[in-house]
Amino acid sequence: MERTTTATTRPVTVLLERPPRQRTLSSTVIEFLRHSPLNLLGVVLIALFLFLVVFGSVLAPHDPIQPNIALKLQPPSSTYWFGTDELGRDVFSRVLSGAKYSLGIAFIILSIAVVVGTLVGLIAGYVGGLVDELLMRLTDLFLAFPALVLAMAIAATLGRNLQNTVIALTVVYWPWYARLVRGQVLWLKEREFIEAARAIGASPWRIVGRHILPNTLAVIIVQLTLDVGYAVLATSGLSFLGLGAQPPTPEWGTMIAGARTFFRDAWWYMTFPGLALTLTVLGFNLLGDGLRDFLDPRTRRR
């Protein structure tokens, strides 16, 4: 007798891998804050001073400009938390109102410098040749001078006010971004995905705008975050030297300059504007260092 075997077919189960979950902005921010306690400290300090840029003048309990000679050089008290200056003005109110000058001017300076520098760097790096040579020699012309000396010379030539401070420091900062972006473009334009974009007939404008510029943003953002602190220092430094904001503007550098004469008798007059300046620079330096480590894959593996 022949034996017949019946083949039984069993259902085959196919396990499909789930696609990697896309990270949202909120999850990225939370991961960044958890990456290091210093990141959180930097973000808190920056959020505080950005709040003062917007609402500092509104929150000031006293007029930051109106003098009252009868109350000159009063020590800190429940009425005047940071004491008063040589004209009887409330130092606490002047520090709050001064945030929009010291920090706000730095944002304007770097906004212009980043746009100009990025545009020059993109053109020089992608076009190359004679255009690159001319633009880079122009950039080197500005980089040949010490930054603060060049800013002082420009501000003194144009006149002593905040508008000319913006011009002077913008001239100082844009060449650094031009050099930074050009280096990134020279590295990126030889990559395979750029060659593939050229092969399918993408225009140079599309390649630069769609592929090259987005890949330079991380480097620009890190450098920008670090430079905000230095721009605040430079703005206050020019005001301290009498080349920036002029009295009675409650800018931190101007306040520190006016407090030099009274340092021995009124310690609070110089201390609190200096402390505000220090914490602002510290916050942006912490954020810049944190972003650099967070965006570097080699650092994040540790």
C-alpha positions in Angstrom: 0.0 0.0 0.0 1.3 3.3 -1.0 1.4 5.9 1.7 0.5 9.4 0.7 1.8 12.3 2.6 -0.1 15.5 2.9 2.0 18.6 3.1 0.6 21.0 5.7 1.2 24.7 5.1 1.8 26.8 8.1 1.2 30.6 8.0 4.4 32.5 7.9 4.6 35.5 10.3 6.7 38.4 9.0 8.0 40.8 11.6 8.3 44.2 10.3 10.6 46.7 12.0 9.0 49.9 13.2 10.4 53.0 11.6 12.5 55.0 13.9 10.4 57.4 15.9 10.8 61.0 14.8 12.1 63.3 17.5 9.9 66.3 18.2 11.3 69.7 19.2 10.1 69.3 22.8 11.8 66.0 23.2 15.0 67.4 21.8 14.9 70.3 24.2 14.3 68.0 27.1 17.1 65.7 26.1 19.4 68.8 25.8 18.5 70.0 29.3 19.1 66.5 30.7 22.5 66.2 29.0 24.2 68.4 31.6 23.1 70.5 34.6 25.1 73.4 33.1 22.8 73.4 30.1 19.8 74.0 32.3 21.6 76.7 34.2 22.5 78.5 30.9 18.9 78.3 29.6 17.5 79.6 32.9 19.9 82.6 32.9 19.2 83.4 29.3 15.5 83.1 29.7 15.7 85.5 32.7 17.6 88.2 30.8 15.5 87.8 27.7 12.5 88.4 29.9 14.2 91.6 31.2 14.9 92.7 27.6 11.1 92.7 26.9 9.6 93.6 30.3 12.5 95.2 32.3 11.4 98.8 31.8 7.8 97.9 32.7 8.9 96.1 35.9 11.3 98.9 37.0 9.8 100.3 40.3 11.3 103.8 39.8 12.2 106.0 36.9 15.6 104.9 35.7 16.6 108.4 34.4 14.9 111.0 36.6 17.5 112.2 39.3 16.8 112.9 42.9 19.8 114.4 44.5 18.4 114.1 48.0 18.7 110.3 47.7 22.2 110.1 46.2 24.4 107.1 47.0 21.9 105.4 49.3 22.9 101.8 50.3 20.6 98.8 49.4 17.4 98.8 51.3 13.8 97.6 51.2 12.9 100.6 49.1 16.0 100.7 46.8 17.1 97.0 46.5 20.4 97.8 44.7 20.9 101.3 46.3 21.1 104.6 44.4 23.7 106.3 42.2 25.3 109.7 42.5 22.2 111.4 41.2 19.8 109.5 43.4 18.5 107.2 40.7 17.5 103.6 41.6 20.2 101.2 40.5 17.8 98.3 40.4 15.5 100.1 38.0 18.5 101.1 35.8 19.8 97.5 35.7 16.4 96.2 34.7 16.0 98.8 32.0 19.6 98.4 30.8 19.0 94.8 29.7 17.3 96.0 26.5 20.4 98.1 25.6 23.2 95.8 26.5 21.5 92.6 25.3 19.2 94.0 22.7 22.0 95.8 20.9 24.1 92.6 20.9 21.2 90.7 19.2 20.9 93.4 16.5 24.7 93.4 15.9 24.9 89.6 15.5 21.7 89.4 13.4 23.2 91.7 10.8 26.6 90.1 11.0 25.3 86.5 10.6 23.3 87.5 7.5 26.1 89.3 5.8 28.8 86.8 6.8 26.7 83.8 5.8 25.9 85.3 2.4 29.6 86.2 1.7 30.7 82.7 2.9 28.1 80.9 0.7 29.1 82.8 -2.4 32.8 82.6 -1.9 32.8 78.9 -1.0 30.4 77.7 -3.7 31.5 79.9 -6.7 35.2 79.7 -5.9 37.8 81.0 -8.3 38.3 84.8 -8.6 35.1 85.5 -6.6 36.3 83.5 -3.7 39.8 85.1 -3.8 38.4 88.7 -3.8 35.8 88.1 -1.1 38.3 86.4 1.2 41.0 89.1 0.7 38.3 91.6 1.7 37.5 89.5 4.8 41.2 89.2 5.7 41.4 93.0 5.5 39.0 93.3 8.4 40.5 90.4 10.3 44.0 91.9 10.1 43.1 94.4 12.9 42.4 93.5 16.5 38.6 93.4 16.9 38.2 95.8 19.8 40.7 98.3 18.3 38.9 98.3 15.0 35.5 98.8 16.7 36.9 101.7 18.8 38.3 103.3 15.7 35.1 103.0 13.7 32.9 104.2 16.6 35.2 107.2 17.4 35.2 108.2 13.7 31.4 107.9 13.2 30.4 109.5 16.5 29.6 108.4 20.1 26.1 106.8 20.1 24.5 103.4 20.1 23.7 103.4 16.4 27.4 103.8 15.5 28.2 101.1 18.0 26.0 98.7 16.1 27.8 99.6 12.8 31.3 99.3 14.4 30.7 95.9 16.0 28.8 94.5 12.9 31.9 95.3 10.8 34.0 93.4 13.4 31.8 90.3 13.6 30.7 89.5 10.0 34.2 88.4 8.7 34.3 85.5 11.3 31.0 84.1 10.0 32.1 84.5 6.4 35.2 82.4 7.1 33.2 79.9 9.1 30.5 79.4 6.5 33.0 79.3 3.6 34.9 76.4 5.3 31.7 74.5 5.7 30.7 75.1 2.1 34.1 73.9 0.7 33.7 70.7 2.7 30.1 70.1 1.8 30.2 70.8 -1.9 32.4 67.8 -2.5 30.1 65.4 -0.7 28.2 62.7 -2.6 24.7 64.1 -2.0 25.8 67.4 -3.6 27.2 65.5 -6.6 24.0 63.6 -6.9 22.0 66.9 -6.8 24.2 68.2 -9.7 23.7 65.0 -11.6 19.9 65.3 -11.6 20.2 68.9 -12.9 19.5 70.9 -9.7 20.3 74.6 -10.1 23.1 76.1 -8.0 20.6 78.2 -6.1 18.6 75.1 -5.2 21.8 73.2 -4.2 22.9 76.1 -1.9 19.5 76.8 -0.4 18.2 73.2 -0.1 21.4 71.2 0.7 24.3 73.3 1.7 22.8 76.1 3.9 20.7 73.7 6.1 23.9 71.7 6.8 25.8 74.8 8.0 23.1 76.0 10.4 24.2 73.9 13.4 27.7 75.4 13.2 26.3 78.9 12.8 23.9 78.5 15.7 26.7 77.3 18.1 29.0 80.1 17.1 26.2 82.6 17.3 25.3 81.5 20.9 28.9 81.8 22.0 29.2 85.3 20.3 26.2 86.8 22.0 28.2 87.0 25.3 31.2 88.5 23.6 29.0 91.0 21.8 27.4 92.1 25.1 30.9 92.6 26.5 32.0 94.5 23.5 28.9 96.8 23.6 29.4 97.5 27.2 33.1 97.9 26.7 32.6 100.7 24.1 30.0 102.3 26.4 32.5 102.1 29.3 35.1 103.9 27.1 32.6 106.6 26.2 32.1 105.5 22.6 28.8 103.8 22.9 25.7 104.6 24.9 25.8 108.1 26.5 24.5 109.2 29.9 21.8 109.1 31.1 21.0 105.9 29.1 20.9 103.0 31.7 23.3 100.8 29.7 25.4 98.5 31.9 28.8 99.6 30.6 27.8 103.3 31.0 26.7 102.6 34.6 30.0 100.8 35.4 31.9 103.7 33.9 30.0 106.2 36.1 30.5 104.1 39.2 34.4 104.1 39.0 34.7 107.3 41.0 32.4 106.0 43.8 33.7 102.5 44.1 35.2 102.8 47.6 32.2 104.6 49.1 29.3 103.0 47.1 30.2 99.3 46.4 26.7 98.5 45.2 26.8 101.1 42.3 29.4 99.1 40.3 28.6 95.6 41.7 25.1 95.1 40.5 25.5 96.2 36.9 28.7 94.2 36.7 26.9 91.1 38.1 24.2 91.4 35.5 26.8 91.6 32.8 28.7 88.6 34.2 25.6 86.4 34.5 24.5 87.3 31.0 27.8 86.3 29.5 28.0 83.2 31.6 24.5 82.1 30.5 25.3 82.3 26.8 28.7 80.7 27.2 27.1 77.8 29.0 24.5 77.4 26.3 27.0 77.6 23.5 29.3 75.0 25.1 26.3 72.8 25.8 25.0 73.1 22.2 28.5 72.3 20.8 28.7 69.1 22.9 25.1 68.1 22.3 25.4 68.5 18.5 28.7 66.6 18.3 28.0 62.9 17.9 31.4 61.9 19.2 30.7 63.8 22.5 27.2 62.4 22.9 28.4 58.8 22.8 30.4 59.3 26.0 
